[in-house]
Amino acid sequence: MRSPARKRKKSSLALALFLVCLLFEFSGVQASQEVVYKGPRGMRDAARAEDLAGTKAIEKKSIIDQGYDPTDKTDPFKPFIAEQESVEDKTKRKPKTYLETLDISQLDLIAIVIGPQGNWAMVRDAKGLGYVIREGTPIGVHEGEVTQIKETEVVIREKRRDFRGKVRYEDVAKGLLPQE
């Protein structure tokens, strides 16, 4: 059961709420039914100036109607630090042979033949297929070319770019696999 003090508190609260509603009703305070659109501040000022000056308002209004002109401004959606692609990267040549699609580390040197007609070598890929190469043969993904075939190794010159974009050539020596 509820206590009498609690009942009195609840009834006094209801009475106070009723009195506040009556006060607003008799005082005439009501929500305004009329909606007034004031528009953007710039348009209001232009309309007011038109009433006052005539020609000046037309100039102000034409400036407002022009809108935003993004010419000579930075694009806010592009990153500040952008990597630029060089022309050579865009026109990178496609590999002509299967050996140009493989990295040199994927190839094993399995045989070298040195003769009077020229030196030859044989490399094997991961699939176990063998390919005959000689000096001038393009090989590797970095536009490598076989420059020398010695008795125990093959020297390949690869084209590399450093962090500044400068092209440098690096010689890679591929040695014979040990006999099994």
C-alpha positions in Angstrom: 0.0 0.0 0.0 1.0 3.5 -0.7 1.7 5.9 2.1 -0.6 9.0 2.5 2.5 11.4 2.1 3.3 9.8 -1.3 -0.4 10.3 -2.4 -0.3 13.9 -1.4 3.0 14.5 -3.3 1.6 12.9 -6.4 -1.7 14.9 -6.3 0.2 18.2 -5.7 2.4 17.5 -8.7 -0.7 16.9 -10.9 -2.3 20.1 -9.6 0.8 22.1 -10.3 1.0 20.8 -13.8 -2.7 21.6 -14.4 -2.2 25.2 -13.1 0.8 25.7 -15.5 -1.3 24.5 -18.4 -4.1 26.9 -17.5 -1.7 29.8 -17.1 -0.3 29.3 -20.7 -3.9 29.0 -22.1 -5.1 32.2 -20.6 -1.9 34.2 -21.2 -2.2 33.5 -25.0 1.2 31.9 -25.3 0.9 29.5 -28.2 3.1 28.0 -30.9 3.1 30.2 -34.0 1.3 28.5 -36.8 2.9 30.8 -39.5 6.2 29.5 -40.9 8.6 32.2 -42.1 11.4 31.2 -44.4 14.3 33.6 -44.0 16.7 31.9 -46.5 20.4 32.1 -46.4 21.9 35.3 -45.0 23.5 36.3 -48.2 20.3 36.2 -50.1 18.5 38.2 -47.5 21.1 40.9 -47.6 21.0 40.9 -51.4 17.2 41.3 -51.3 17.4 44.1 -48.8 20.1 45.9 -50.8 17.9 45.5 -53.9 15.2 47.4 -52.2 17.5 50.1 -51.1 19.9 50.6 -54.0 18.7 48.9 -57.1 21.8 48.5 -59.3 24.1 47.6 -56.5 21.8 44.7 -55.6 22.1 43.3 -59.1 25.9 43.2 -58.8 25.8 41.5 -55.4 23.2 39.0 -56.6 25.3 38.1 -59.6 28.3 37.5 -57.3 26.2 35.2 -55.1 24.8 33.3 -58.1 28.2 32.6 -59.5 28.9 29.8 -57.0 32.2 28.1 -56.2 35.0 28.1 -58.8 37.5 25.3 -58.1 40.1 26.4 -60.6 43.6 26.9 -59.3 42.6 25.2 -56.0 43.9 21.9 -54.6 41.6 18.9 -54.7 40.7 18.1 -51.1 40.2 14.4 -51.9 43.7 13.8 -53.2 46.5 12.9 -50.8 49.2 15.5 -50.1 52.0 13.1 -50.8 51.4 11.4 -54.1 53.7 9.0 -55.9 54.4 10.0 -59.5 54.7 7.3 -62.1 57.4 7.9 -64.6 56.8 7.6 -68.4 59.0 4.5 -68.5 56.8 2.7 -65.9 53.7 3.4 -67.9 55.2 2.0 -71.1 56.8 -1.0 -69.5 57.5 -3.6 -72.2 55.8 -6.9 -72.1 58.0 -10.0 -71.6 58.7 -11.8 -74.9 59.9 -15.1 -73.5 59.1 -17.4 -70.6 62.5 -16.7 -69.0 61.6 -13.0 -68.8 58.6 -13.8 -66.6 60.7 -15.6 -64.0 62.9 -14.0 -61.3 66.5 -15.1 -61.4 66.2 -16.6 -57.9 63.6 -19.1 -59.3 66.2 -20.5 -61.8 68.9 -23.1 -61.1 72.1 -23.2 -63.2 72.6 -26.9 -64.0 75.1 -27.0 -66.9 77.7 -24.9 -68.7 79.3 -25.8 -72.1 82.4 -23.9 -73.2 83.3 -24.3 -76.8 85.0 -22.5 -79.8 81.6 -21.5 -81.3 80.5 -19.8 -78.0 79.6 -20.6 -74.4 76.2 -22.0 -73.6 74.5 -22.7 -70.3 71.4 -24.5 -69.2 69.0 -23.3 -66.5 66.1 -25.2 -64.9 62.9 -23.6 -63.5 60.8 -24.8 -60.5 58.8 -27.1 -62.8 61.9 -29.0 -63.8 62.0 -27.7 -67.4 65.4 -26.8 -68.8 66.3 -23.8 -71.0 69.4 -23.1 -73.0 70.9 -19.6 -72.7 73.9 -17.8 -74.1 75.4 -14.3 -74.0 72.7 -11.7 -74.9 69.7 -13.8 -73.8 67.1 -11.8 -72.0 66.3 -13.3 -68.6 64.6 -12.2 -65.4 61.8 -9.8 -64.5 64.2 -6.8 -64.1 65.1 -6.7 -67.8 68.2 -8.8 -67.2 70.6 -10.0 -69.9 73.2 -12.7 -69.8 76.6 -10.8 -70.1 79.1 -13.6 -69.4 79.2 -17.3 -69.2 82.3 -18.5 -67.2 83.4 -22.0 -66.3 81.5 -22.1 -63.0 79.0 -19.3 -63.2 76.8 -17.1 -65.4 76.8 -13.3 -64.9 73.5 -11.5 -65.5 73.2 -7.7 -65.7 69.8 -6.5 -64.3 68.3 -3.0 -64.6 67.2 -1.7 -61.2 65.8 1.6 -59.9 66.9 3.1 -56.6 64.6 5.0 -54.2 65.2 8.2 -56.1 64.1 6.6 -59.4 67.6 6.6 -60.9 68.3 3.6 -63.1 71.4 1.5 -62.2 72.7 -1.8 -63.4 73.5 -4.6 -61.1 75.5 -7.8 -62.0 74.1 -11.0 -60.5 76.3 -14.1 -60.6 74.5 -17.5 -60.7 76.7 -20.4 -59.7 76.4 -24.1 -60.8 74.5 -26.4 -58.5 76.7 -28.9 -56.7 76.8 -32.4 -58.3 74.5 -34.9 -56.6 
